[in-house]
Amino acid sequence: MAEKQLEEGSTIHKGKIDVSDTVIYVIGFIMVGIGLLIGVLAITKSSQLIMALGLTILWIGVLITWFSGIIGNKVIPEGFGPKKQ
């Protein structure tokens, strides 16, 4: 992954896709919400298959949210990047 130095002294970390890490973070939380709603539907319908689908979507959302900094681009202020020897 190529990192690019900005004029303000910050570094931009290029992620796996060319989108801001905040957008990825929000998408992850939306997936968590959808997974929870599907889980509530599964409880009312007493369906194990629907519950499995809801839990799968929920955990995919959690992982996307957790790894949003790796997936998307982020600006790293000076002093927070890797230490140079």
Phi and psi in degrees as GROMACS dihedral restraints (atoms count N, CA, C in turn):
[ dihedral_restraints ]
;  ai    aj    ak    al  type     phi  dphi    fc
    3     4     5     6     1   -85.9    20    10
    4     5     6     7     1   134.4    20    10
    6     7     8     9     1  -106.5    20    10
    7     8     9    10     1   144.8    20    10
    9    10    11    12     1  -121.8    20    10
   10    11    12    13     1   133.9    20    10
   12    13    14    15     1   -84.3    20    10
   13    14    15    16     1   130.1    20    10
   15    16    17    18     1   -94.2    20    10
   16    17    18    19     1   166.6    20    10
   18    19    20    21     1   -65.6    20    10
   19    20    21    22     1   -33.2    20    10
   21    22    23    24     1   -76.2    20    10
   22    23    24    25     1    -0.5    20    10
   24    25    26    27     1    97.8    20    10
   25    26    27    28     1    -5.3    20    10
   27    28    29    30     1   -83.8    20    10
   28    29    30    31     1   162.7    20    10
   30    31    32    33     1  -118.6    20    10
   31    32    33    34     1   138.4    20    10
   33    34    35    36     1   -99.8    20    10
   34    35    36    37     1   125.0    20    10
   36    37    38    39     1   -91.2    20    10
   37    38    39    40     1   117.5    20    10
   39    40    41    42     1   -81.8    20    10
   40    41    42    43     1   122.5    20    10
   42    43    44    45     1   -87.5    20    10
   43    44    45    46     1  -165.9    20    10
   45    46    47    48     1   -68.6    20    10
   46    47    48    49     1   -35.7    20    10
   48    49    50    51     1  -124.3    20    10
   49    50    51    52     1   155.5    20    10
   51    52    53    54     1   -87.5    20    10
   52    53    54    55     1    66.3    20    10
   54    55    56    57     1  -139.3    20    10
   55    56    57    58     1   152.2    20    10
   57    58    59    60     1   -63.5    20    10
   58    59    60    61     1   146.3    20    10
   60    61    62    63     1   -65.5    20    10
   61    62    63    64     1   -24.9    20    10
   63    64    65    66     1   -66.3    20    10
   64    65    66    67     1   -38.9    20    10
   66    67    68    69     1   -63.5    20    10
   67    68    69    70     1   -43.6    20    10
   69    70    71    72     1   -62.5    20    10
   70    71    72    73     1   -41.5    20    10
   72    73    74    75     1   -60.0    20    10
   73    74    75    76     1   -45.8    20    10
   75    76    77    78     1   -65.6    20    10
   76    77    78    79     1   -42.0    20    10
   78    79    80    81     1   -60.3    20    10
   79    80    81    82     1   -40.4    20    10
   81    82    83    84     1   -61.5    20    10
   82    83    84    85     1   -43.8    20    10
   84    85    86    87     1   -67.1    20    10
   85    86    87    88     1   -35.5    20    10
   87    88    89    90     1   -63.0    20    10
   88    89    90    91     1   -41.5    20    10
   90    91    92    93     1   -65.0    20    10
   91    92    93    94     1   -36.1    20    10
   93    94    95    96     1   -62.3    20    10
   94    95    96    97     1   -44.4    20    10
   96    97    98    99     1   -62.2    20    10
   97    98    99   100     1   -43.3    20    10
   99   100   101   102     1   -63.5    20    10
  100   101   102   103     1   -41.9    20    10
  102   103   104   105     1   -61.2    20    10
  103   104   105   106     1   -41.0    20    10
  105   106   107   108     1   -65.3    20    10
  106   107   108   109     1   -41.6    20    10
  108   109   110   111     1   -64.0    20    10
  109   110   111   112     1   -39.5    20    10
  111   112   113   114     1   -65.6    20    10
  112   113   114   115     1   -36.9    20    10
  114   115   116   117     1   -62.8    20    10
  115   116   117   118     1   -41.1    20    10
  117   118   119   120     1   -63.8    20    10
  118   119   120   121     1   -41.9    20    10
  120   121   122   123     1   -61.1    20    10
  121   122   123   124     1   -40.2    20    10
  123   124   125   126     1   -64.7    20    10
  124   125   126   127     1   -35.8    20    10
  126   127   128   129     1   -66.5    20    10
  127   128   129   130     1   -42.2    20    10
  129   130   131   132     1   -69.8    20    10
  130   131   132   133     1   -31.0    20    10
  132   133   134   135     1   -91.7    20    10
  133   134   135   136     1    -9.0    20    10
  135   136   137   138     1    54.1    20    10
  136   137   138   139     1    48.6    20    10
  138   139   140   141     1  -116.3    20    10
  139   140   141   142     1   122.1    20    10
  141   142   143   144     1   -72.7    20    10
  142   143   144   145     1   -33.2    20    10
  144   145   146   147     1   -65.9    20    10
  145   146   147   148     1   -43.5    20    10
  147   148   149   150     1   -66.3    20    10
  148   149   150   151     1   -37.9    20    10
  150   151   152   153     1   -63.8    20    10
  151   152   153   154     1   -41.3    20    10
  153   154   155   156     1   -62.3    20    10
  154   155   156   157     1   -40.9    20    10
  156   157   158   159     1   -63.6    20    10
  157   158   159   160     1   -44.7    20    10
  159   160   161   162     1   -62.3    20    10
  160   161   162   163     1   -43.3    20    10
  162   163   164   165     1   -66.4    20    10
  163   164   165   166     1   -36.7    20    10
  165   166   167   168     1   -62.8    20    10
  166   167   168   169     1   -47.8    20    10
  168   169   170   171     1   -64.2    20    10
  169   170   171   172     1   -40.7    20    10
  171   172   173   174     1   -59.8    20    10
  172   173   174   175     1   -47.6    20    10
  174   175   176   177     1   -72.2    20    10
  175   176   177   178     1   -31.0    20    10
  177   178   179   180     1   -63.6    20    10
  178   179   180   181     1   -42.2    20    10
  180   181   182   183     1   -61.6    20    10
  181   182   183   184     1   -41.1    20    10
  183   184   185   186     1   -62.8    20    10
  184   185   186   187     1   -44.9    20    10
  186   187   188   189     1   -66.2    20    10
  187   188   189   190     1   -39.8    20    10
  189   190   191   192     1   -63.0    20    10
  190   191   192   193     1   -43.1    20    10
  192   193   194   195     1   -63.9    20    10
  193   194   195   196     1   -43.9    20    10
  195   196   197   198     1   -64.5    20    10
  196   197   198   199     1   -40.8    20    10
  198   199   200   201     1  -101.5    20    10
  199   200   201   202     1    24.1    20    10
  201   202   203   204     1   -61.9    20    10
  202   203   204   205     1   -31.6    20    10
  204   205   206   207     1   -68.5    20    10
  205   206   207   208     1   -28.5    20    10
  207   208   209   210     1   -81.6    20    10
  208   209   210   211     1   -37.2    20    10
  210   211   212   213     1   -74.0    20    10
  211   212   213   214     1   -44.8    20    10
  213   214   215   216     1  -105.2    20    10
  214   215   216   217     1   174.7    20    10
  216   217   218   219     1   -81.0    20    10
  217   218   219   220     1   145.5    20    10
  219   220   221   222     1  -145.6    20    10
  220   221   222   223     1   149.8    20    10
  222   223   224   225     1   -94.4    20    10
  223   224   225   226     1   125.9    20    10
  225   226   227   228     1  -107.2    20    10
  226   227   228   229     1   115.5    20    10
  228   229   230   231     1   -63.6    20    10
  229   230   231   232     1   157.0    20    10
  231   232   233   234     1   -60.5    20    10
  232   233   234   235     1   133.2    20    10
  234   235   236   237     1   100.1    20    10
  235   236   237   238     1   -14.8    20    10
  237   238   239   240     1  -104.2    20    10
  238   239   240   241     1    -4.2    20    10
  240   241   242   243     1   -79.6    20    10
  241   242   243   244     1  -173.7    20    10
  243   244   245   246     1   -65.2    20    10
  244   245   246   247     1   144.1    20    10
  246   247   248   249     1   -73.9    20    10
  247   248   249   250     1   134.2    20    10
  249   250   251   252     1   -96.6    20    10
  250   251   252   253     1   135.3    20    10
